[in-house]
């Protein structure tokens, strides 16, 4: 909601200012085009897979303890039953905490993705800055972001320029040749 308000406020200011230039870029599209992104995605997928396997192993351990308890319950004293149930509850609590720590809000998965994407985003930000300076843009919006773009004039889409700046442009789709879009 705050982002939408800022977006609307900016456009209100645009109408009162003269010669302000803005543009849009599909940041997610550009990131997916970067060769390093594939490696980052593979590293992230491996991390998620290992984390998932670790958590599943913890829950399997809990299930095994429950099965063992159920099969031996008739032979156990009340004290032994209480101890086993406490052990099962503790192991289950540990498994849930690990799951929350890994997959919860700003958990290990979130932090790992941020860590892996940081170098790519820094490279992208430098390219965005160069494109903004080359085309004298005051603001570049990410059209893949949270706000909804109902209409976008293609003249203000600088995604191709950013791809070209990163050396990822399509040779058949040169934005400099199509500057009069």
N, C-alpha and C positions, 0 to 999 in steps of 0.2 A: 504494500500500500504506500509506504514511504517512497519507494522507487517510482511508482506511478505519479505521485504528487510532484516529485523532483522533475520528472519527465515533462509533466504538464506545465510546471513553473518555468522550465527552460523554454518551452515553446512560446509561452506568453511573453517572456523576455525577448525572444527572437523577433516578435512582431514589432517591438518598440525599438530594437537596435537595428542599425543599418549595416549592410554588407557583412553580416555574420554568416559564416559558412559552416555547414554541418554535413556529416556523412554517416552511413551505416556500414557495418561489416558483420558478416556471419562468422563469428569467432569459432564456433564449434566446427564449421565446415573447414576453416583454415587449419585448425588443430588436427583434424582427421587427415588432411592432405600432407601434413609434415611427416617425413619418413621416421623421425624419432618417436612419433606418437605410437606407431605399431609396436615398437620395443617397450615403450612405457605401458601400453595396454597389456602386452604379454607378461611383463613383470608384475603388474597389478593383479592380473588373473591368477598367476601362480601364488601370489601372496594370499589372495582370498581363498584359493583352494587349500593351501596349507592350514590357514586359520580355521576353515570349515572342518577339515579333517581332525584337527586338534579338539575342537569343540564336540564333534560327533563322537570321538573316542572317549571323552569325559562322560557324555551321556550314555554311551554303551557300557561304560564301567558301572554307572549307577544302575542300569537295567540288569546287569549281571549280578550285582549285589542283591537286588530285589529278588531275582529268580532264586539265588542261593538261599536267601532268607526264607522265602516261601517253601522251598523244598525241605529245609531243616527246622522250620518253625515248631513242629510238634516235639522235637527232641531238645529244644532249648529251654533253659530256665527263664524266669521272668527278667532277671538281671541281664542275662545274655541277649534276650529279645530287645530290651531297652537299649543296650549298647549297640547292637546291630542297627536298630532303627535310627539311632542318633548318628551313626557312621553314614548310613544311607542319606539322611537328611543333610549332613555336612557336605558330602560329595555332590549331592544335587545342588546345594547352594553354591558351591565352588564352580560347578559347571554353568549355572545361570549367570553368575558374576562374570565369568570369563566371556560368555556369550554377549553380555551387555557391554563389557569393556571393549570387545572387539567390534561388534556390529551396532552398538548404541550410538546415540547422538554424539558426534565428534569423537567417535571411538577410533580404534587403531586402523580400521579400514579407511575411514574418512581422512585421517592424518597421513596414511601411506599414499593415498591418491594425491593429496596436496603436495606431499614431498616429491613424488614422481613428476607431477605436472609443473612444478615451479620453474625448472629451467626452460621448458617449452614456453610457458607464459611470459617469462622474461624476454626470450627471443622474439616472441610475437609482439610484445609491448614495444620493443625497440623498432620493429618494422612498422607498427601502427604510428608511432611518433614520427618516423621519417615520412610516411605517406601524408600524415596530417600537415607536416611542414611543407612538403612539396606542393600540396594542393591548397595550402593556406586555410586549413580547416580549424575551427575553434573547438569543435566537439565531434567525436566519433562515437556513435552508439552501437552496441552489440545487438543486432537484430535477432539473435538466437537467445536473448535474455528473457527475463520474466514479463516485461511489458508486451502488450499485444500491438503489433503493427497492422493496421487495417489496410493501409495502402503505403507503398514505398516507391517513390519515383526512382527508376533505375539510374538516373543521373547522379543520385546521391549514394549509390551503393559502391563502396570502395573495396570490396572483398577481392576483386581481381588485382587491384593495385597492391594490396598487402601480399597476396600470393606471389606476385611478380617480385616484390621487394625481398621475399624470402627465397627466391629462386625456384618457386614451385608453380609458376604460371603455365598455362597451356599455350604452346607456341602458336596455335591456330586462333587463340582468343586473346590477342594482345590489347590491353586496355589503352595503351598510348595511341594505337592506331584508331581506336574507337572513342577518342576523347570527346567527340561531339554526341555521344549517346543520346 
